[in-house]
C-alpha cells in the first residue's frame, strides 16, 4: 500500500533541495500522451531531432522505459526571471538568450538535486530507482501534469498556477508505491496569448507545435542554414525563445525570489551585444559559454544565429563585423553573413566571384535580389 507519511517527507526533502514543486503519479500506461507523440512524429514536426523518433517506444510511457517502476516523482525547479524577457525585443543590437540558459547549466543543477533526493529516498524507503532530467526518453510534461504540478498549456509547455511557465522539470522513477497526487486540470480556457506571441507561427493549432518553425529549435537543434522565410521572425533571438512563455497570463503568480540562484543571469549572458557574438572564434566561444547549456551548440551555430540577428537589426554598422565572416571556414556561417550583408545593403557583388560553395552562391544570389533593410 502507498505510504502517505513517506510521500510527505519526500516532498519536504525535495523543497529543502530547491524544488518548488513536487508531486507523485502512479506509473500506469496512459495511452493518450503516447498516441499524441506518435501522431506528432508521423507529421515530421520534430524536424531533424531523430533521437525523438529513434526512442519513441521508450518515451511513450514510464513502464516502456523501465517495467519495474511503480511510482513517478515529478519535480520542478523555478527559474522565474526578475524582468519580462520581452523587454529586449525592441533592442535590435542586443542578442536575446532564453532565460533558462543565462545562468548555470540546468542539467547539472537539477540532476545534482535529483541524485541527492534519490539517495534520501533509498535510505528512507529502499527500492531501486532512476533519475531523469531532459536527457532520456521521458515525457516529463505529461508526467508532471499527472502528478499535479501543472498542465500542458497551448504552447505545449507546462503551466503552473504558482510558478507560471518558468519550471525546469525532472523526475525520479521508483519501485516504491507512493501516495499519488491529483492530476492538474487544464485552465487555459479561451486564452491564445502564447499562440499570438509566436514570431514564426510555430503553432498550427492549440496544444500543437511544429518544431521546424520554432525559434528554439532553429537556433539550438537545427544544424544548417535557417530557412529564409523564417529568418526575419528570428528577430534578435540567438539562443532559444521565451516569447510564448512570457505571454502566459499565469506568470503574474510567478515569484522571481523563488527561482534557484544557480539560474541567475550571468552579466555577459543577460543582454550580450550581437557585434561581440559575431567576433567569436572557437576558443572565445568556449570561454564565454563555459558552464552554460549554450556551449553544446558550438561556435558555428551561435555565430550563424548572430549573423541572422545582425541582418534583422537594420544597423549598417554591424556590417563591419559581418564582412570577416565571408571567409569563415563554415559554409553555414558564410551563408548567413552573405544574407545579413544583403539585408543591410552592404554587399559588393564582386566579392562573390570565385566563391565555389553552391550554398553560399545561392545565398549571394538571393541577397543581391533582396532590397536592403532600412537603416
N, C-alpha and C positions, 0 to 999 in steps of 0.2 A: 504493500500500500504506500501511496505517497506520504512523505514526511513533511508536514507543513512547517514544523519548527526548523528543520534543516534548511528549507527554502527561504524562510525569513532571515535566518542568519547568513545565508549565502548572499542575499540582497544587501544586507548591511555591510558585508565584506566587500562586495562589488562597489558600493558607494565609497567606502574607505579608500579603495584603489583608484578612484577617479571616474568611475562610470556614473553618469547622471540618470541612466535608465537601465533597468534590468527586469526581465520577465522570463517566464518559462512556458513552453508549449510541449505537448506530447509529440513524440517523433512518429507520427502516423502519416501514411501516404495520402496527400491531398491532390486529387487529380487535376484541379483547375490550374494551379501555377505551372505544372509540368506541361499541360496542354497549351497554355499561352506561350511558354518558352518555345515549344516545337513549332508553333504557328509563326512566331517571330523569326526563328531561324529559317523556316521554309520560305519566308518572304525575302530572305537575304538582307534583312535590316541590320544585321550585325556587322556588315561590311567585311573588312579583312580580318576581323577577330576570329580566326579559325579555331582558336582554343575554346571558344564558346560552343562550337559545334562538335569538336572532337570529343569533349567530355560531357555532352548533353545528357546522356543516360544517367551519369552520376549526379548531375546537377538537378535532376527532376525532383528528387526527394532525399531527405536525410538517410533513410534506410537503403536507398540505392547506393549511396556512398559508403555507408557503414551499417550493415544489417543488425548489429548488436545494440545500436543506440535505442534508448527508451525515452530520454528527455533531451530537449534542446534549450539551453540558456542563451537568450538573446540579450545583447548588451549594447549600449550606446554611450559614446563619449562626445561631449559637446565641443564644437569649435565655433560657436556663435561669435561673429565679428562685432567689434565695438561700433563700427560705422557701416552704413549701407554700401556694399561694393559698387553699386550703380553710380556712386558719386564721381567715379573716374571715367565714366563713359564719354563725357564731353571734353576730355583732355587727350587730344589725338597723339601727342608725343609721349604720353605715359602708357607703358605697357601694362595690361591687366593680367594678373595671375590669380587663379582661383584661391579663395580664402584658405581652403584646407591645405594648400601647398606652400603657404607663405612662412610656415614655421618648420618644426622638425617633421621628419617622415612619419606619417601616421601609422604605417605598417609596423615600425619599430616600437612606437609608443603604445599602441593598442595591444600588440602582441605581448609586450612585456607585462602589461597589466593582466591580460588573459592568462598567461602562464602562472602568474602569482595566484590568481583566483583558482586556477586548476589545481595547484599544489595544495591550497587550502581545502578545496572540496574533497580531494583524495584523502587528506589527513582526517577530515571530519566525517566523511561518509563512505570512503572506499570506492571501488569500482573503476573500470577503465574509462578513459575519456580522450577526446581530441579537441584541439582549439583551432579556430579559423579566423582569419581576417583578410578577406579580399584576394587571397592568392590560391584558393582552392575552389573546386566546382560546387559551390554552395550558394543557394539563393537567399541571401541574408535578409532582403527586404520582405518577402512573403513570410519568412520565419519570424521576423520582428513584429509584423502585423499580427500573426497568430499568437505571439507572446504578449501582446498588449502594449507594445512600445509606441505604436502609431499606425498609420495606414499609408499605403502607396498612393500618393496623390496623382493628379492628372499629368504631372511632369515625370511620373514613374518613380520618383524618389520617395523616401519615407518622410511623412509629415507627422510631427508630434504636437500635441496640444500644449506641451510645456516648453519645447525646445525648437519649435518651428521646423525648418528644413535643414538644420545645422547639426546633424548627428552622424558620427562615424561609427559604423557597425562592426561587431564581431560576434562570435558565438562559441559556446562550449557544448559539445555533444557528450553525453554521459550515459552509462549503463544504469544509472540510478533512476528510480521513479520519484520525480519531484512534483510538488503541488503545482498544477498548471494555472496560468492566469487566463483571464477572459480576453479573447481576441478584440482588437480595436475595431471600431466602426468607422467607415469612410464618411467624413463630414466635409468634403469639398463642395457639396451642393452644386449650385449653378455657376460657381466661380470659374472663370477661364483666364485669370490673370497670368498664370505661368505660360499658357499656350500663346497668348498675345505677345508676351515679352520676348519670345524666341526670335533672334535676328535672322535665322536661316530657315524658319518654318520646318523644324525638325519633328513636329508632332502632327502626323497625318490624322489623328483623332485623339480625344482624351484617353489617357492611360496607355498610349502607344507612342513609342519613339522610334524614329528611323535614324540609327546611329550614323548612317552615311551623310546625314545633313547636320549632325550635332557638332557644335564648335569644340566641345570637349574631345570627341572622337577625332575630329580633323586635326586638332593641334597636338594631341597626345598619341593616339593609337595609329593614326594614318601615316605610313611611311612612303611618301611620294608627293608629287605636286598636288596642291589643294585645287579642286575643280574651280575653274574660272568663275562660274556663275555663283559660287558661294564666297568668293574672296571679299567682296565688299561687305557682306554680312559679318565677316570676322571682326570688323571694326578694329578695336585696339586690344583684342584678346591675344596673348601669346602663349598661354597655357591654361586650358580649361575655360569654363564659363560658368558664372553664377547667376545669370540673368533670370532664368526661370525660378531658381531658388529664392532669389532676392524679392521677386514679385509676390511671393506667397503671403497672404494676409496673416497667417498663423505665426509669422515671425515676430509679430508685435509682442508675443509672450516669451520669446527667447531672451534670456538674460546673459549678456556677454561675460558677466562675472562668474557664470557657471562653466565657462569654457576652460578646458585644460590649458594651463600656461605654456605647455610644450608647443601648442599651436599658435602662440602669439607671433605676429608677423615680424620677421627679421627686417631691419631697416632697409636693406638693399633689395628686398623682395616685395615690400608693401606697395611701392609705386616706382619701379625702375623706368629709366628713360630708354625709349626704343633705340636711340642712337648708340647707347652703350652696349645694348644687346647685339646690334649689328656688327660690332667690333670684336666679338668674342671669337677666340680660337679654341681649340680643344682643351688646352691646359687651363685657360682662364675660365672656360665654362665649368670645368670640373671644380675649380676653386670656388667660384661664386655659388654653385649649387650643391656643394658638399653637404651631406646630411639631409638633403631635400629629396622628396619624391620626384622632383623635376629632373634630377640627374639621369634617370633611366631613359629619357627620350633622346639623349645625346645632343651634341652641339649642332649638328646639321639641321635637325628638326626645329630647334629653338631659333636658329638664325633664319631658316625658311619662314617661320611664323613672324619673326620680327620684320622681315622684308615685306610681308603682306601688310602688316600694320603700318609700315612706313608708306607703302603705296596708298593706303587708305587715309593717310594723315592730312593730305593737302599741303604739306610743308616741303617746298622745294629744297630747303637747306639740308634735308636728310639725304638728298641725292649724293652728297659728298661721301657719306658713309656707305651708300649702296654701290657706288661705282667700283670700289675694290673687289666687291663680290662677283663681278663679271668674270674674274679669273679664279674663282673659288674651285677647289678640287671636286666639290659636289655638284653634279648637274642639277639636282633639285634646288640647291641654293642659288646657282647661277640663273636658273629659270625664274625663280621668284624675284631675284634682283632685276632681271630684264622687265618683268611685268611691272614692278614697282616704279622703275625709272620711267617707263612709258606713262604710268598714271601721273607722275609728277612733271611730265613734259621735258625730261632731260635725257632723251635717247639720241645718240648720234648713230644714224644708220650705218655709217662707215665701220663702226666697231663690230657690226655683225658679220662683216666679210671674213671668211676664213673660219668661222665657227662651225665645227663639224658635228656637234652633238645635235641630233634631229629634234630632241625635245626642246632644247634651247632655241634652235632655229624657229620652231613653231611659236615659242614664246615671243621671240623678236617680231615675227610677222604679226601676231595678234596685238602686241603692244604698239607697233607702229600704226596699226589701223585705228586703234582706240584713241579718242580725244583725251588730252591730259586733264587731270582733275584741277579744279580751280584752287589756286594757292591763297 
